[in-house]
Amino acid sequence: DGVKALDARVEARLPDIDLSELLLEVNACTGFFDELGLVSGGATRSNDINVSVCAVLVAQACNIGLKAVAQERIPALKIGRLAQVQHNYLRLDTLTRANARLVDFHTTLPLARAWGGGEVASADGLRFVVPVRSVVTGSNSKYFGAGRGVTYYTLTSDQFTMLHGIVTPGTIRDSLYILSTL
């Protein structure tokens, strides 16, 4: 009965919201969208740029493509605008800075500080069989039998913050990729 009561209390505190609403709320707290700037370094002149950035992030994170989030009747969600935002705002350097801002904010949270000081991290990999040839797939009979695969390495702090992730060929020489991730 106690577990059921606790479950009901936790459920009442977690509202049912869309992923896009959550992203906009996290941005309001952290300002991580500010790191997703134009390739030219100039200021944007677009209205509702946060809506466009949010839609592109959802499309990429969910691997659903821009068409799934586009709405031609809303200027910030027109397919052309989303493609422009994807091309000009979401780059490796800007995503790296945005992630760093999220990690920095996470370290200020009391619960994260209770878990650890952020000085310790763990690297681990997940291996996936990939049935087609690709630049990043590799043969490794130990993990993939006669097939090919990739490994996704992540570096996670003792505050349960993912610091970095990298897709690597599924070969035995993983140590070099782990060093690169660190």
Secondary structure as UniProt FT lines:
FT   HELIX           2..13
FT   HELIX           19..30
FT   HELIX           32..35
FT   TURN            39..40
FT   TURN            47..48
FT   HELIX           49..61
FT   TURN            62..63
FT   HELIX           66..68
FT   TURN            72..73
FT   HELIX           75..77
FT   HELIX           79..89
FT   HELIX           92..106
FT   TURN            107..108
FT   HELIX           110..115
FT   STRAND          121..130
FT   TURN            135..136
FT   STRAND          138..139
FT   HELIX           141..144
FT   TURN            145..146
FT   STRAND          148..157
FT   TURN            158..159
FT   STRAND          162..169
FT   HELIX           175..181
//
